[in-house]
Amino acid sequence: MKRKLSFVGAVFGSILVADIVTKQWALANLLPGYSREAFGGLVPLTLAFNKGIAFGIGLPSAGRWIIVAASFFVLAVLLKLLLRAEERDAFRLLAIAAVSAGAVGNLIDRLRWDRGVVDFLGPYDLGFMTWPIFNVADMAITTGAVLLGISLWMEDARVAAAQRAAAAGAVESAAAGGGVDGD
C-alpha cells in the first residue's frame, strides 16, 4: 500500500504542481484575448477563463457550485478505485493520479474565484474546427480518463477470459467424470 500511495502521490503532485505553476505563469505573462506563440509557433498561448465545463460549454450561474460538488464526487470515486487497485497495476494507478490531479487543479480555480478555470493553451485551428483553449489539468484529466477506460476494459477482458477458462475446465471435468453421478 505504501508503494502504491508513493507512486500515485508522486504523479499526482507532479501534475498538480505543473498545473499551478503554468497557470500562475499564464496569469502573470498573458493578457485575456491576446494570443502569443511559443515554440516557433507550434503552441498558441491565449489567456482565457472558463466558467463552464469541457470545451467551454456554459452553465447557469449556479453551475460553478454544481461542478465543485461533482468534482468532489469524482474524487471520492477515484479514491475508491485507488484503494481497490492492485499495487502492480501501474497503468491504472497512473490514470487515477492523472485524473485526480487534473480535477484538483481545476477545482482550485473554481474555489478561489468566480472568474473560472485558467486556460491558456490554444486555440488550435484544426482546419475543420477550432480546438478550444485548455490547460495542464485538462490534459491530465483527458489522458487519465482514456487510460482509466483502457485499464477497466482490459480488466473486463481478463475477467471474461478467466470465466471462459473456468467454464471450459468445468465442462472438461464433467466430461472426464462421465458427467453422471455413478451408483
Secondary structure, DSSP 8 states (H G I E B T S, - for coil): -HHHHHHHHHHHHHHHHHHHHHHHHHHHH--BT-EEEETTTTEEEEEEEE-SSGGG----TTHHHHHHHHHHHHHHHHHHHHHHS-TT-HHHHHHHHHHHHHHHHHHHHHHH-SS-EEEEE--EE-SSSEE--B-HHHHHHHHHHHHHHHHHHHHHHHHHHHHHHHHHHHHHHHHHTTTS---
